[in-house]
């Protein structure tokens, strides 16, 4: 009798977890009628592309003492690989 009771409780918990996980899925929410489906919008015209500013107008603010991004020795410096203390 105790095995049946423990199995029923475990089965109920698994069913509850599976139901909650399924209802968190947006498609399942629409199928169950919990949430109204989002109206589909069709774009009639493509938006104009936004061009980035020319490289001359871009100003970089680099802090004093910070390394430049993109230097190969940042990744492949020997001191970086061998500076770990034992």
N, CA, C and O atoms as a Tinker XYZ file with bonds, in Angstrom:
   344  protein
     1  N      0.817000   -1.191000    0.000000    73     2
     2  CA     0.000000    0.000000    0.000000    64     1     3
     3  C      0.865000    1.260000    0.000000    63     2     4     5
     4  O      0.546000    2.249000   -0.661000    81     3
     5  N      1.962000    1.205000    0.753000    73     3     6
     6  CA     2.858000    2.362000    0.808000    64     5     7
     7  C      3.515000    2.594000   -0.550000    63     6     8     9
     8  O      3.693000    3.743000   -0.956000    81     7
     9  N      3.880000    1.517000   -1.262000    73     7    10
    10  CA     4.459000    1.675000   -2.594000    64     9    11
    11  C      3.477000    2.342000   -3.540000    63    10    12    13
    12  O      3.869000    3.196000   -4.335000    81    11
    13  N      2.213000    1.968000   -3.467000    73    11    14
    14  CA     1.198000    2.583000   -4.320000    64    13    15
    15  C      1.058000    4.069000   -4.003000    63    14    16    17
    16  O      0.971000    4.892000   -4.914000    81    15
    17  N      1.036000    4.413000   -2.727000    73    15    18
    18  CA     0.898000    5.810000   -2.322000    64    17    19
    19  C      2.097000    6.637000   -2.776000    63    18    20    21
    20  O      1.929000    7.739000   -3.298000    81    19
    21  N      3.300000    6.115000   -2.581000    73    19    22
    22  CA     4.502000    6.845000   -3.013000    64    21    23
    23  C      4.558000    6.971000   -4.531000    63    22    24    25
    24  O      4.964000    8.011000   -5.050000    81    23
    25  N      4.161000    5.941000   -5.237000    73    23    26
    26  CA     4.139000    6.002000   -6.697000    64    25    27
    27  C      3.111000    6.991000   -7.208000    63    26    28    29
    28  O      3.363000    7.707000   -8.177000    81    27
    29  N      1.944000    7.038000   -6.558000    73    27    30
    30  CA     0.908000    7.988000   -6.962000    64    29    31
    31  C      1.370000    9.425000   -6.724000    63    30    32    33
    32  O      1.128000   10.301000   -7.554000    81    31
    33  N      2.026000    9.666000   -5.602000    73    31    34
    34  CA     2.534000   11.014000   -5.310000    64    33    35
    35  C      3.625000   11.398000   -6.304000    63    34    36    37
    36  O      3.643000   12.527000   -6.792000    81    35
    37  N      4.534000   10.473000   -6.610000    73    35    38
    38  CA     5.603000   10.759000   -7.569000    64    37    39
    39  C      5.015000   11.006000   -8.958000    63    38    40    41
    40  O      5.454000   11.917000   -9.660000    81    39
    41  N      4.031000   10.210000   -9.358000    73    39    42
    42  CA     3.397000   10.408000  -10.656000    64    41    43
    43  C      2.673000   11.730000  -10.741000    63    42    44    45
    44  O      2.720000   12.402000  -11.771000    81    43
    45  N      1.996000   12.116000   -9.658000    73    43    46
    46  CA     1.289000   13.400000   -9.642000    64    45    47
    47  C      2.278000   14.559000   -9.724000    63    46    48    49
    48  O      2.021000   15.545000  -10.414000    81    47
    49  N      3.402000   14.445000   -9.028000    73    47    50
    50  CA     4.423000   15.505000   -9.102000    64    49    51
    51  C      5.008000   15.606000  -10.508000    63    50    52    53
    52  O      5.208000   16.708000  -11.020000    81    51
    53  N      5.282000   14.464000  -11.131000    73    51    54
    54  CA     5.826000   14.499000  -12.494000    64    53    55
    55  C      4.810000   15.082000  -13.464000    63    54    56    57
    56  O      5.182000   15.850000  -14.351000    81    55
    57  N      3.532000   14.732000  -13.315000    73    55    58
    58  CA     2.503000   15.282000  -14.186000    64    57    59
    59  C      2.363000   16.785000  -13.987000    63    58    60    61
    60  O      2.160000   17.522000  -14.952000    81    59
    61  N      2.468000   17.244000  -12.746000    73    59    62
    62  CA     2.373000   18.675000  -12.470000    64    61    63
    63  C      3.543000   19.433000  -13.088000    63    62    64    65
    64  O      3.356000   20.495000  -13.681000    81    63
    65  N      4.738000   18.891000  -12.949000    73    63    66
    66  CA     5.921000   19.551000  -13.523000    64    65    67
    67  C      5.830000   19.579000  -15.037000    63    66    68    69
    68  O      6.159000   20.591000  -15.657000    81    67
    69  N      5.386000   18.478000  -15.645000    73    67    70
    70  CA     5.254000   18.436000  -17.102000    64    69    71
    71  C      4.184000   19.407000  -17.589000    63    70    72    73
    72  O      4.347000   20.031000  -18.638000    81    71
    73  N      3.089000   19.542000  -16.838000    73    71    74
    74  CA     2.028000   20.470000  -17.228000    64    73    75
    75  C      2.505000   21.908000  -17.138000    63    74    76    77
    76  O      2.254000   22.701000  -18.045000    81    75
    77  N      3.183000   22.250000  -16.066000    73    75    78
    78  CA     3.688000   23.614000  -15.921000    64    77    79
    79  C      4.720000   23.921000  -16.999000    63    78    80    81
    80  O      4.717000   25.019000  -17.555000    81    79
    81  N      5.600000   22.974000  -17.304000    73    79    82
    82  CA     6.608000   23.188000  -18.347000    64    81    83
    83  C      5.954000   23.341000  -19.708000    63    82    84    85
    84  O      6.400000   24.154000  -20.517000    81    83
    85  N      4.904000   22.575000  -19.977000    73    83    86
    86  CA     4.224000   22.685000  -21.270000    64    85    87
    87  C      3.471000   24.001000  -21.379000    63    86    88    89
    88  O      3.441000   24.609000  -22.449000    81    87
    89  N      2.869000   24.446000  -20.298000    73    87    90
    90  CA     2.096000   25.686000  -20.355000    64    89    91
    91  C      2.973000   26.927000  -20.399000    63    90    92    93
    92  O      2.481000   28.015000  -20.698000    81    91
    93  N      4.247000   26.788000  -20.110000    73    91    94
    94  CA     5.158000   27.929000  -20.267000    64    93    95
    95  C      5.556000   28.135000  -21.724000    63    94    96    97
    96  O      6.130000   29.166000  -22.074000    81    95
    97  N      5.251000   27.151000  -22.577000    73    95    98
    98  CA     5.540000   27.246000  -24.000000    64    97    99
    99  C      4.487000   28.154000  -24.646000    63    98   100   101
   100  O      3.294000   27.909000  -24.470000    81    99
   101  N      4.890000   29.192000  -25.387000    73    99   102
   102  CA     3.918000   30.110000  -25.970000    64   101   103
   103  C      2.942000   29.433000  -26.938000    63   102   104   105
   104  O      1.775000   29.818000  -27.001000    81   103
   105  N      3.400000   28.441000  -27.685000    73   103   106
   106  CA     2.498000   27.759000  -28.613000    64   105   107
   107  C      1.428000   26.987000  -27.850000    63   106   108   109
   108  O      0.270000   26.960000  -28.268000    81   107
   109  N      1.800000   26.362000  -26.741000    73   107   110
   110  CA     0.821000   25.639000  -25.939000    64   109   111
   111  C     -0.168000   26.604000  -25.291000    63   110   112   113
   112  O     -1.343000   26.271000  -25.135000    81   111
   113  N      0.291000   27.783000  -24.916000    73   111   114
   114  CA    -0.607000   28.773000  -24.331000    64   113   115
   115  C     -1.665000   29.214000  -25.332000    63   114   116   117
   116  O     -2.824000   29.406000  -24.966000    81   115
   117  N     -1.277000   29.374000  -26.589000    73   115   118
   118  CA    -2.241000   29.763000  -27.620000    64   117   119
   119  C     -3.217000   28.623000  -27.872000    63   118   120   121
   120  O     -4.414000   28.869000  -28.018000    81   119
   121  N     -2.739000   27.382000  -27.927000    73   119   122
   122  CA    -3.621000   26.237000  -28.172000    64   121   123
   123  C     -4.625000   26.043000  -27.041000    63   122   124   125
   124  O     -5.770000   25.663000  -27.286000    81   123
   125  N     -4.202000   26.302000  -25.797000    73   123   126
   126  CA    -5.098000   26.131000  -24.660000    64   125   127
   127  C     -6.049000   27.314000  -24.492000    63   126   128   129
   128  O     -6.996000   27.235000  -23.709000    81   127
   129  N     -5.812000   28.408000  -25.215000    73   127   130
   130  CA    -6.671000   29.582000  -25.113000    64   129   131
   131  C     -6.321000   30.484000  -23.955000    63   130   132   133
   132  O     -7.116000   31.349000  -23.588000    81   131
   133  N     -5.149000   30.305000  -23.367000    73   131   134
   134  CA    -4.739000   31.143000  -22.242000    64   133   135
   135  C     -4.352000   32.528000  -22.741000    63   134   136   137
   136  O     -4.664000   33.530000  -22.097000    81   135
   137  N     -3.683000   32.591000  -23.868000    73   135   138
   138  CA    -3.204000   33.843000  -24.437000    64   137   139
   139  C     -3.770000   33.965000  -25.848000    63   138   140   141
   140  O     -3.844000   32.982000  -26.586000    81   139
   141  N     -4.162000   35.164000  -26.207000    73   139   142
   142  CA    -4.643000   35.403000  -27.569000    64   141   143
   143  C     -3.446000   35.403000  -28.526000    63   142   144   145
   144  O     -2.377000   35.905000  -28.179000    81   143
   145  N     -3.619000   34.846000  -29.721000    73   143   146
   146  CA    -2.493000   34.850000  -30.665000    64   145   147
   147  C     -2.163000   36.269000  -31.102000    63   146   148   149
   148  O     -3.043000   37.113000  -31.273000    81   147
   149  N     -0.878000   36.502000  -31.277000    73   147   150
   150  CA    -0.425000   37.823000  -31.704000    64   149   151
   151  C     -0.820000   38.038000  -33.163000    63   150   152   153
   152  O     -0.652000   37.144000  -33.993000    81   151
   153  N     -1.341000   39.219000  -33.476000    73   151   154
   154  CA    -1.708000   39.465000  -34.873000    64   153   155
   155  C     -0.451000   39.528000  -35.743000    63   154   156   157
   156  O      0.573000   40.089000  -35.354000    81   155
   157  N     -0.562000   38.942000  -36.914000    73   155   158
   158  CA     0.579000   38.952000  -37.823000    64   157   159
   159  C      0.628000   40.278000  -38.556000    63   158   160   161
   160  O     -0.384000   40.765000  -39.059000    81   159
   161  N      1.805000   40.846000  -38.610000    73   159   162
   162  CA     1.985000   42.101000  -39.328000    64   161   163
   163  C      2.862000   41.841000  -40.540000    63   162   164   165
   164  O      3.864000   41.129000  -40.465000    81   163
   165  N      2.472000   42.419000  -41.634000    73   163   166
   166  CA     3.223000   42.270000  -42.873000    64   165   167
   167  C      3.787000   43.627000  -43.236000    63   166   168   169
   168  O      3.052000   44.607000  -43.356000    81   167
   169  N      5.092000   43.676000  -43.409000    73   167   170
   170  CA     5.718000   44.931000  -43.804000    64   169   171
   171  C      5.504000   45.137000  -45.286000    63   170   172   173
   172  O      5.791000   44.257000  -46.098000    81   171
   173  N      4.996000   46.311000  -45.634000    73   171   174
   174  CA     4.763000   46.594000  -47.040000    64   173   175
   175  C      6.011000   47.173000  -47.699000    63   174   176   177
   176  O      6.168000   47.084000  -48.917000    81   175
   177  N      6.886000   47.755000  -46.913000    73   175   178
   178  CA     8.081000   48.384000  -47.461000    64   177   179
   179  C      9.253000   48.115000  -46.535000    63   178   180   181
   180  O      9.130000   48.192000  -45.313000    81   179
   181  N     10.378000   47.803000  -47.131000    73   179   182
   182  CA    11.581000   47.579000  -46.327000    64   181   183
   183  C     12.057000   48.897000  -45.750000    63   182   184   185
   184  O     12.016000   49.921000  -46.431000    81   183
   185  N     12.512000   48.884000  -44.491000    73   183   186
   186  CA    13.046000   50.132000  -43.931000    64   185   187
   187  C     14.374000   50.489000  -44.584000    63   186   188   189
   188  O     15.133000   49.622000  -45.017000    81   187
   189  N     14.626000   51.774000  -44.641000    73   187   190
   190  CA    15.887000   52.233000  -45.220000    64   189   191
   191  C     17.044000   51.802000  -44.326000    63   190   192   193
   192  O     16.949000   51.898000  -43.102000    81   191
   193  N     18.134000   51.329000  -44.924000    73   191   194
   194  CA    19.278000   50.901000  -44.102000    64   193   195
   195  C     19.941000   52.094000  -43.425000    63   194   196   197
   196  O     20.011000   53.191000  -43.980000    81   195
   197  N     20.415000   51.854000  -42.234000    73   195   198
   198  CA    21.118000   52.886000  -41.483000    64   197   199
   199  C     22.604000   52.626000  -41.638000    63   198   200   201
   200  O     23.110000   51.591000  -41.205000    81   199
   201  N     23.292000   53.554000  -42.249000    73   199   202
   202  CA    24.728000   53.397000  -42.486000    64   201   203
   203  C     25.501000   53.848000  -41.246000    63   202   204   205
   204  O     25.129000   54.829000  -40.600000    81   203
   205  N     26.570000   53.134000  -40.918000    73   203   206
   206  CA    27.390000   53.578000  -39.790000    64   205   207
   207  C     28.152000   54.844000  -40.166000    63   206   208   209
   208  O     28.370000   55.112000  -41.347000    81   207
   209  N     28.556000   55.622000  -39.165000    73   207   210
   210  CA    29.301000   56.839000  -39.481000    64   209   211
   211  C     30.650000   56.499000  -40.110000    63   210   212   213
   212  O     31.183000   55.415000  -39.875000    81   211
   213  N     31.199000   57.400000  -40.894000    73   211   214
   214  CA    32.503000   57.130000  -41.509000    64   213   215
   215  C     33.578000   56.981000  -40.436000    63   214   216   217
   216  O     33.433000   57.511000  -39.334000    81   215
   217  N     34.663000   56.259000  -40.754000    73   215   218
   218  CA    35.702000   55.986000  -39.747000    64   217   219
   219  C     36.370000   57.244000  -39.207000    63   218   220   221
   220  O     36.889000   57.212000  -38.091000    81   219
   221  N     36.381000   58.337000  -39.939000    73   219   222
   222  CA    37.035000   59.540000  -39.455000    64   221   223
   223  C     36.252000   60.161000  -38.300000    63   222   224   225
   224  O     36.842000   60.796000  -37.427000    81   223
   225  N     34.941000   59.988000  -38.287000    73   223   226
   226  CA    34.130000   60.616000  -37.254000    64   225   227
   227  C     34.093000   59.797000  -35.967000    63   226   228   229
   228  O     33.676000   60.302000  -34.925000    81   227
   229  N     34.520000   58.553000  -36.028000    73   227   230
   230  CA    34.480000   57.698000  -34.842000    64   229   231
   231  C     35.650000   58.058000  -33.938000    63   230   232   233
   232  O     36.804000   58.057000  -34.365000    81   231
   233  N     35.337000   58.365000  -32.682000    73   231   234
   234  CA    36.381000   58.678000  -31.714000    64   233   235
   235  C     36.396000   57.578000  -30.675000    63   234   236   237
   236  O     35.351000   57.189000  -30.152000    81   235
   237  N     37.565000   57.085000  -30.381000    73   235   238
   238  CA    37.691000   56.040000  -29.371000    64   237   239
   239  C     38.233000   56.657000  -28.099000    63   238   240   241
   240  O     39.174000   57.450000  -28.128000    81   239
   241  N     37.638000   56.289000  -26.998000    73   239   242
   242  CA    38.102000   56.761000  -25.703000    64   241   243
   243  C     38.821000   55.602000  -25.031000    63   242   244   245
   244  O     38.189000   54.638000  -24.600000    81   243
   245  N     40.124000   55.696000  -24.945000    73   243   246
   246  CA    40.946000   54.643000  -24.354000    64   245   247
   247  C     41.467000   55.153000  -23.023000    63   246   248   249
   248  O     42.035000   56.242000  -22.941000    81   247
   249  N     41.270000   54.358000  -21.985000    73   247   250
   250  CA    41.763000   54.746000  -20.678000    64   249   251
   251  C     43.281000   54.602000  -20.648000    63   250   252   253
   252  O     43.860000   53.784000  -21.363000    81   251
   253  N     43.897000   55.403000  -19.817000    73   251   254
   254  CA    45.350000   55.345000  -19.703000    64   253   255
   255  C     45.752000   54.016000  -19.077000    63   254   256   257
   256  O     45.217000   53.630000  -18.038000    81   255
   257  N     46.679000   53.326000  -19.696000    73   255   258
   258  CA    47.190000   52.080000  -19.172000    64   257   259
   259  C     46.419000   50.856000  -19.620000    63   258   260   261
   260  O     46.839000   49.740000  -19.315000    81   259
   261  N     45.316000   51.009000  -20.326000    73   259   262
   262  CA    44.567000   49.836000  -20.775000    64   261   263
   263  C     45.119000   49.373000  -22.118000    63   262   264   265
   264  O     45.478000   50.203000  -22.954000    81   263
   265  N     45.193000   48.063000  -22.340000    73   263   266
   266  CA    45.738000   47.563000  -23.611000    64   265   267
   267  C     44.765000   47.794000  -24.763000    63   266   268   269
   268  O     43.552000   47.853000  -24.562000    81   267
   269  N     45.299000   47.922000  -25.946000    73   267   270
   270  CA    44.482000   48.091000  -27.140000    64   269   271
   271  C     43.825000   46.763000  -27.480000    63   270   272   273
   272  O     44.429000   45.705000  -27.304000    81   271
   273  N     42.611000   46.813000  -27.958000    73   271   274
   274  CA    41.888000   45.600000  -28.334000    64   273   275
   275  C     42.332000   45.187000  -29.722000    63   274   276   277
   276  O     42.425000   46.021000  -30.623000    81   275
   277  N     42.606000   43.908000  -29.900000    73   275   278
   278  CA    42.938000   43.396000  -31.211000    64   277   279
   279  C     44.404000   43.122000  -31.433000    63   278   280   281
   280  O     44.784000   42.760000  -32.547000    81   279
   281  N     45.245000   43.276000  -30.435000    73   279   282
   282  CA    46.655000   42.959000  -30.612000    64   281   283
   283  C     46.842000   41.468000  -30.402000    63   282   284   285
   284  O     46.288000   40.904000  -29.458000    81   283
   285  N     47.625000   40.811000  -31.279000    73   283   286
   286  CA    47.772000   39.364000  -31.156000    64   285   287
   287  C     48.435000   38.911000  -29.864000    63   286   288   289
   288  O     48.177000   37.798000  -29.407000    81   287
   289  N     49.278000   39.736000  -29.265000    73   287   290
   290  CA    49.950000   39.276000  -28.057000    64   289   291
   291  C     49.021000   39.270000  -26.839000    63   290   292   293
   292  O     49.412000   38.800000  -25.770000    81   291
   293  N     47.796000   39.786000  -26.987000    73   291   294
   294  CA    46.835000   39.682000  -25.891000    64   293   295
   295  C     46.399000   38.233000  -25.698000    63   294   296   297
   296  O     46.152000   37.804000  -24.571000    81   295
   297  N     46.303000   37.481000  -26.785000    73   295   298
   298  CA    45.873000   36.096000  -26.701000    64   297   299
   299  C     47.036000   35.114000  -26.623000    63   298   300   301
   300  O     46.958000   34.103000  -25.924000    81   299
   301  N     48.100000   35.413000  -27.334000    73   299   302
   302  CA    49.168000   34.440000  -27.479000    64   301   303
   303  C     50.458000   34.847000  -26.767000    63   302   304   305
   304  O     51.536000   34.399000  -27.157000    81   303
   305  N     50.372000   35.671000  -25.748000    73   303   306
   306  CA    51.574000   36.070000  -25.016000    64   305   307
   307  C     52.047000   34.913000  -24.148000    63   306   308   309
   308  O     51.240000   34.277000  -23.470000    81   307
   309  N     53.340000   34.636000  -24.162000    73   307   310
   310  CA    53.883000   33.533000  -23.371000    64   309   311
   311  C     53.715000   33.802000  -21.880000    63   310   312   313
   312  O     53.470000   32.876000  -21.106000    81   311
   313  N     53.843000   35.049000  -21.477000    73   311   314
   314  CA    53.718000   35.349000  -20.049000    64   313   315
   315  C     52.311000   35.080000  -19.557000    63   314   316   317
   316  O     52.119000   34.819000  -18.369000    81   315
   317  N     51.320000   35.135000  -20.436000    73   315   318
   318  CA    49.959000   34.852000  -20.021000    64   317   319
   319  C     49.782000   33.376000  -19.710000    63   318   320   321
   320  O     49.080000   33.029000  -18.760000    81   319
   321  N     50.402000   32.503000  -20.486000    73   319   322
   322  CA    50.241000   31.077000  -20.292000    64   321   323
   323  C     51.082000   30.559000  -19.124000    63   322   324   325
   324  O     50.700000   29.584000  -18.478000    81   323
   325  N     52.220000   31.197000  -18.845000    73   323   326
   326  CA    53.119000   30.675000  -17.836000    64   325   327
   327  C     53.097000   31.461000  -16.549000    63   326   328   329
   328  O     53.916000   31.205000  -15.667000    81   327
   329  N     52.172000   32.427000  -16.405000    73   327   330
   330  CA    52.162000   33.235000  -15.193000    64   329   331
   331  C     51.252000   32.660000  -14.123000    63   330   332   333
   332  O     51.050000   33.305000  -13.094000    81   331
   333  N     50.697000   31.477000  -14.322000    73   331   334
   334  CA    49.805000   30.885000  -13.335000    64   333   335
   335  C     50.645000   30.276000  -12.230000    63   334   336   337
   336  O     51.569000   29.503000  -12.487000    81   335
   337  N     50.312000   30.635000  -10.984000    73   335   338
   338  CA    51.055000   30.101000   -9.856000    64   337   339
   339  C     50.661000   28.644000   -9.600000    63   338   340   341
   340  O     49.493000   28.287000   -9.753000    81   339
   341  N     51.617000   27.803000   -9.215000    73   339   342
   342  CA    51.283000   26.398000   -8.965000    64   341   343
   343  C     50.476000   26.210000   -7.684000    63   342   344
   344  O     50.120000   25.083000   -7.339000    81   343
